[in-house]
């Protein structure tokens, strides 16, 4: 797996209106989840150990992404983040090899993004998909 560039730019310029699930067709994407007090849905299942942590550059990439999303120019448009927002960043989404796919999750607390473990059941139970996009400059050239 590559080392992510610290110049990565998160674009909200995906064509068309927000369509839930449309991001799944992108090779790399970011997805903003907004906490919904009214949702109150409880989703249950069995957790599966994520394979992302097996990637040799996972921790370095998580640090780079965390630093970058806390910079004012990380996104191409101004987005008003709220406490409890969660940002999911997925790299190599369309890869045939599951080991190539990497997911990162961050939560917005006290005005900054902090890395957290992605919890599918928490997201499905208490969050709505608010915005998504792709990104450029994935790797330094």
C-alpha positions in Angstrom: 0.0 0.0 0.0 1.2 3.5 -0.8 2.0 6.3 1.6 -0.8 8.9 1.4 0.3 12.4 0.4 0.0 15.2 3.0 -1.3 17.4 0.1 -4.4 15.3 -0.4 -7.5 17.4 -1.3 -11.0 16.2 -0.4 -13.4 17.1 -3.2 -17.1 17.6 -2.8 -17.3 17.9 -6.6 -19.0 14.5 -7.3 -21.5 15.1 -10.1 -25.2 15.0 -9.3 -27.2 15.3 -6.1 -26.4 13.4 -2.9 -27.4 9.8 -3.5 -27.0 7.4 -0.6 -24.6 4.6 -1.6 -23.4 6.3 -4.8 -19.9 6.7 -3.3 -19.5 2.9 -3.4 -18.7 3.2 -7.2 -15.7 5.5 -6.5 -12.2 4.0 -6.3 -11.4 6.2 -3.3 -13.9 8.3 -1.3 -14.7 10.2 1.9 -18.1 10.0 3.6 -19.4 12.4 6.3 -21.8 10.8 8.8 -23.9 13.2 11.0 -25.2 12.1 14.4 -29.0 11.8 14.4 -30.6 11.8 17.9 -33.9 10.8 16.3 -32.7 7.7 14.5 -32.7 5.4 17.5 -32.3 2.3 15.4 -30.4 -0.6 17.0 -28.4 -2.7 14.5 -27.0 -5.9 15.7 -24.5 -8.4 14.2 -21.1 -9.9 14.6 -18.1 -7.8 14.4 -15.4 -8.8 12.0 -11.7 -7.9 12.6 -10.7 -5.2 10.2 -7.8 -6.1 7.9 -6.7 -2.5 7.5 -4.3 -2.7 10.4 -2.3 -5.3 8.6 -1.2 -2.8 6.0 2.4 -1.8 6.6 1.7 2.0 6.2 -1.7 2.0 7.9 -0.6 4.0 11.0 1.5 6.4 9.0 -1.5 7.0 6.6 -3.9 7.4 9.5 -1.6 10.1 11.0 -1.2 11.9 7.7 -4.9 11.9 7.0 -5.7 13.1 10.5 -3.3 15.9 10.3 -4.6 16.9 6.8 -8.3 16.9 7.6 -7.6 19.3 10.5 -6.1 21.9 8.0 -8.4 24.6 6.8 -7.8 23.9 3.1 -8.3 20.1 3.2 -11.7 20.3 1.6 -12.5 22.1 -1.6 -15.6 23.7 0.0 -16.3 25.0 3.5 -18.3 22.4 5.5 -19.7 23.2 8.8 -18.8 20.2 10.9 -20.7 19.5 14.1 -19.6 17.6 17.3 -20.0 13.9 16.9 -19.7 14.0 13.1 -17.8 11.1 11.8 -15.6 11.1 8.7 -14.9 7.8 6.9 -12.1 7.7 4.4 -11.7 4.7 2.1 -8.8 4.0 -0.2 -8.8 1.3 -2.9 -12.5 0.7 -2.6 -12.8 -1.1 -5.9 -9.8 -3.4 -5.4 -10.4 -7.1 -6.0 -8.0 -7.8 -3.2 -9.6 -7.1 0.1 -6.2 -6.5 1.7 -5.6 -3.5 -0.6 -8.7 -1.7 0.8 -8.1 0.6 3.7 -10.7 2.5 5.8 -10.0 5.3 8.3 -12.5 6.9 10.7 -12.3 10.2 12.5 -14.8 11.9 14.9 -15.2 15.6 15.3 -14.7 16.7 18.9 -13.9 20.1 20.4 -13.4 21.6 16.9 -11.0 19.0 15.6 -10.9 15.6 14.0 -9.6 12.7 16.1 -9.0 9.2 14.9 -11.3 6.5 16.2 -12.1 2.9 15.5 -14.8 2.5 12.8 -17.9 0.9 14.3 -20.4 -0.1 11.6 -23.2 -0.8 14.0 -22.8 2.6 15.7 -22.9 4.4 12.3 -25.9 2.4 11.1 -27.8 2.9 14.4 -27.2 6.5 15.1 -25.9 8.4 12.0 -27.1 9.6 8.7 -25.0 10.0 5.5 -24.7 13.7 4.9 -22.0 14.2 2.2 -19.4 12.4 0.2 -16.8 13.0 -2.4 -13.5 11.8 -3.8 -10.0 13.1 -3.4 -7.0 13.8 -5.4 -3.2 13.7 -4.8 -3.6 10.4 -3.1 0.2 9.8 -3.5 3.1 12.1 -3.8 4.4 12.0 -7.4 
